[in-house]
Amino acid sequence: MLREARLFGAVEAGGTKFVCAIGDENGAIHAESRFPTADPVSTLAAVRGFFGERSVLGMLTAIGVGSFGPVVLDRQSAKYGFIGKTPKAGWSDIDVVGMLAREFSCPVGFDTDVNAAALAERRWGAGRDAATLVYLTVGTGIGGGVLIDGAPLHGLMHPEIGHIYPRRHPLDAEFPGVCPFHGDCMEGLASGPAILARCGAELSQLDAAHAQWEIQADYLGQLCAQLVLTLSPQRIIMGGGVMDQERLFPGIRQRMLHWLAGYIDRSEILDDIHHYVVPPGLGARAGVLGGISLAIAAAKQS
């Protein structure tokens, strides 16, 4: 007798929108809903409503949540599964995992949205042959998910790659940056809002000769070089709204090599860089499939 396919719930909890889905171990999505991120009460009610209304699909084996952060990932903490001190109004100290576990009586996997996307790319996408990788998202903010031997990197909290400081580009010396905490950190200089504040337009709207293309490639090339030197990933996957501009990739790769300055003598970088710094294999699906990946892992651990 064939075993009935197990179903998993996924929540891609973004600062702008939530995506809820039900899928299986093969990454097939059977139901999905998207809605704007509002206040916690109404947004989480919509999450409960989505899974509750679809109970006819069968009992969920587990639910996985990839969330905007910061989030509490220390399982020994009384606040495990909570969203931490976030600039997203009203969302600090919200117990996401506890709510779902109580409501649906199943295991709940929880991690950052970028760690979740990294897991999905490792399982189904551009990282299938790379056990140690970084998934970067460059959009409203800049974040990075890190897998070490296939497992998300946790420590004191979780990596906040977007808040490291780059060297300022000579054509960008006067721009103060937009990060409310650090000003001119990587997110403050190279995120979508930074581009808009600097140029008055999105990157896709700028002429090919505009200096922003050079500035953007340099900052993101610096970021990749620093990741090579600190985390030694086997692949760097770059997604997010800003990275929808495929023409950015050649410049980023070239500037990464510039900032590495010949120090890293590996053929994967020197001879095959087009397969080292790459776009997501899953595209915009990485987030919700990351939730499925977290749910599958939670079911195995229960």
Phi, psi and omega in degrees: 000135179287138177286132179295136182298135176280146180248142183232143175266148179225140174230117170262101187264097182257161179293337181255321181215156171253142172236123176248142182209161170236128182216184182237183186292346178269001181084011176279131179263125183260337178204148184205148176214143178235141177205153182296149174282112178251217176288159184300320184297308183287326181291313180290333173296323177293324177296312179300319181296321180300308183289324180294320182289341184254022180298341179295340178290341181126167179290137178283134176288321179194166176234140177240137181236120169255116192241151166298160188231193003289157179230160180262114185250356179285111184293345177275351182277144174294344181258016177303135179088004178266152164279135185274211183282093185250148174289351178289112188306128174087351188262354178294138175067035178260129183271093182283311184296315181300319180299313182291320181296320179291320185288322190242000173050048178217163177299147179232119173272145187214134177196180175292157179298325182283326173296321178298314179298323177299318179297319179294317178295326178292321185279318189232351192240227189282357181246020185297335179251021182228105182286332179244113185211166174237132172251117178256139170240130181237105182205239177302326172226189173233124180223163180217129173257138186236127172249130175245117185051041175084355182249141179299141179279119172238155177205236174303321172215265176201159183301140173238068189298330182291351186249018170278163185256126174270168166286139182287136176289142181303330180275003186230028188291334187263344183290125186283343185090163187241359180293126181292344180263316190240350182074267188257042168285181182303314179297322181291340183251333191233006176282172177302312178298328177294317178298316181296318180293323182285319191250345184075013181202160173285159183303320182296341182268355185269143177299151182301335181272357183295140183298338182299327179298317178293316180298314182297314180298323181293313181298316181287330173295320175300315181301315179297318179298319179293326177292320177302316185283334184260322185249344178052051181289154174277346176201147172242121180251128186240116179233193183101166186301320180294324183281002172295345178275094184303332183294348177290329190300314179302319179294320179297315180298317181296317181287330174299314178298320178301312184286334174287335171056036176079005185287327182264113184257073180230135182294331180301329179264315185285324186249344188222039187296336179293342175255006180258312174254111192222158171285164179297140174286335183262355181058224182288353181276353185301322183294309183290324176291335172297322175298319176298317179299318178296322179293319179299317179295320180296322179295322179292327183277345185279000000 
